[in-house]
Amino acid sequence: MNRSEKLSYLIKNLLSENADYKNISVPDGAEERFRLFRSLVNVRAPKPLSEEFLGFQDEFLRETIAEKGIVDYKDLTPIKPRVYLWQGDITTLKCGAIVNAANSQMLGCFCPCHGCIDNAIHTFSGVQLRLECGKIMNAQGVEEPVGQAKITDAYNLPCEKVIHTVGPYVGGRLTEEHCEQLSSCYRECLKTAVQNGISSIAFCCISTGEFRFPNEKAAEIAVKTVRDYLQNEQNIEVIFNVFKDNDYEIYKRLLG
């Protein structure tokens, strides 16, 4: 079965799960069909699927990620000892763990094809990630607090693990509490990585998107928190991952 046939199989099975989808037509174009697949995955509740489905899904996603181009962080040049700055798609990065900027539900983004990193990580890791997060949250019994961290498998991503953290939401004036909460996100992710024997971690720009934390201040907190942590911890390397040009320039200046 080629990639196109695998995608058709996945869409057919996802559509068959819900009677409300019976009138949805499958588009012909490859990009449109992938958007339909992604949308169906994004809105789907955390529940099991057949081993056959997971097998085809895993093959399809790994082939898709490979086509995008996998980047091994070890091929990058550090900007400082044990510190890297890389601009690119975090779902293609091969390292110990990547950090997901999650929401308090900790189940991934349910908005179809949304541009947030939470949506991308859950899409390309596969449906197993939401299922694992669902089990964690059911056992926890309450929403995930701001500034903490949880670790899961990465499934079809090239990294080994995903560390999820909920950053502060800045709805109005930026406060000291917001700043301390963001710093806590970085510290707890680093601690979680080290405790689980992970030797490299890639941070996205936590809270700077939908959560509206000012980019410059967020980067200052990220860099300072990581620098402070690395002074006492020698067993981990850190990649600052950015997607936008302005974030790259901010981090490049701060890292010197």
N, C-alpha and C positions, 0 to 999 in steps of 0.2 A: 504493500500500500504506500503510495507516494504521499507527499505532504498535503497536497490538495485533497486527496481522498481521506486522509486522516482528519483534516479540518471539517470536511463534510460529515464524517462519522460523528465527530464531537458535537457539532451543531445539532444534528438530528437527535442525538441522545439527550442533549440539554433541552431542546424544544419539547421532547416527549414527556418531560417531567411535569409540565404544567399545562393544563387544558386551556388556559387563557392564551397560550402561545399558538394555538392551532391555526390561526389565520396569518401568522407571520410568514412571509415569503423569504426565501434565502436568495440573496443577491448573487449575481454572476461574478462580479469583480473580486479579486483576491483580497484587496484592501478592505472592501466593504464586508466581505464574509468574515474577515478577522475581527472587524469592529463588532459584528453581531456576536461572534463567539465571546469576545471580551465582555460585551455588555451582559450576556447571559451568565457568565461567570461572576461578574461584579455584583449582580443583584441576587445571586443564589445564596440561600441560607447555608450555614455550616452543617452539612449532612453527608453521609458516606455515598460513594459511587462504586460501581463494579470494578473489579481488578482489570477487566478488559478495557474499560473506559480509561482508567488511570494509566494503563500501559501505553495506549495510543496518545493520550494527552501528554505524558512525559516525553515520548519520542518527538511529538510535534513541537513542544515548547523548547526542548534542548536544541532541536534543529533550527528553530526560529532565533534563539539567542546566539547560536553559533554563526548564523548568517549575519546578525548585527555586528558580530566581531567581539570576541572575548579578550579582555585586557588583564594580564597578570600584573598585579601591583609590583612584583619583583623586577619587572622590566622598566619600571619608572625610575626617575632620578630623584632622590630625596632633596627637598628644599632646605631641610635642616636634618641633623642626625636623628634618625628614626621617625621623621615627619615628612609626609608627602603632600603635594597639592595636585589634584587631578580634576580636569573638567571633562565630564562625560556622563554616560548613562550608567548609573550605579548597578542596574540589573545585569550588566555585562562584566562586572569587575570580579576577578578571581582573587580572593583574599580570605582571611579567617572568618570575619563576620562583617556584614554591612548593617548599618543602623537604619531602622524604619521610623519615620516620624508618624506615629500612630495617633488615633483618637481614643477617647476614654472607653469606648466599647471594645477596642483592641481586636476587632474582627476584620479590619480592612475597610476600604472605601466602597460603599454600596452605590455610588453614583456612576452610571454607565460611562466608561471611557473617560473618566475624569483625569485631569492632568497632574494630579498630586502623586507624590512618590509612594504613598500608601497603596494607591490603586495599582501602580506599575509593579511594585514588589509582589503583591498578591496575585496579580494577573500572570506574571511570568514564573512565579514559583509553582503555581498550580493550586487546585482546589484543596489539596491536603493542608496547606498553610492555614486557611480559615478554619478548617476542622480542628487542627491542633490548638489554634488560638481559642476556639470555642470551648474546648475541654479545659483549658487553663482558666478561662473566665468563669465557667460553670463551677469549677472547684473553688475559685476565689470568692464568688458570691456577690461581689460589688464591682463597680467600675474601677478601672485602673487609675490610681492617683497620678497627679502630675509629678514629674521628676524622678520616677522610678524606672525600672527596666525589667523586661522579661526576655528570655531567650528561647528560640525555636529552631527546628531544622530549616534548611533553606530549600530542600526538595530539588527543583530543577534549575535553580540559580547556580552560577559557577562558584559562588562563595560557599563556605562550609555551614555557616549559621546566620540567622537574622536576629538582631537584638532590637526589640521594640521599646520605644519610650514615648510618653505623652508630654509634649512641651506645653508651656504656658500660652494661653490665648490672650492677646492684648487687644481688648475691645475699645480702649480709650487711652488714657495717659499711661505711659510706661512707668512701672513702680520698682522699688528695690525687691519686692517679693517676686515679681516677674523675673528679674535678673537672677536671683538666687535659685529659683525653680529651674531656669534654663541651665545654670551651672550644674545643678544637681543631675539633670539629664545626662550631661557629659560624664560626670564622675561615676554615676551608677552604671552607665554603659561600659565604661572602662573597667570598673570593678567586676562586673558580670563576665566580661570577656576574660579577664585574668583568672577568675575563679573557675572558669570552664576550660582553661588551658589554651585559649585562643591567643595567637601571637601577633595578629594584625587585625585592625578594625578600621572600617571606613565610615566616616560621619557625613551624613547629608547636612544641609543647613536647617537644623531643627527650628521649627516654629516660624520661619520667615515667610512662608507662603500663606496658606489660608488662615494661619493663626496670627499673622500681622505683626510679628516681632520685627522691629527695625533692623534691616540687614547689617548695617555697620556695627551697631551695638551687639547684635547676636554674634557676629564674627569675633569681636573683641573678647566676649565672654568665652566663646569656644576655644580660642587660642590660649587665653590665660589659664583656663581650667585644665586643658591638656598639658600645657607646659608645667604647671604645678604638679600634676599627677606624675608626669614622666621623670621628674626630679627624684622621686622615690620608688619608681617602678621601672625596672630595666627590661622586662620580658615581653614588651609589646611595642609594635610600631603602629603609627596612626596615619591614616590617609584622610585629608580633608577633601571631600568630593563636592564639587560645585557643578551646576548646570548652566547658570546664566553668566554672561560676560562680566556684569558689574560685580557679582560675587567673587569671581576669579580675581579681578583687580583688587578688591578689598582684602582678600586673604593673602594675595601676593605681597601687598604692601605691609600688612601686619606681620607676616612671617619673615619679611626682610630679605 
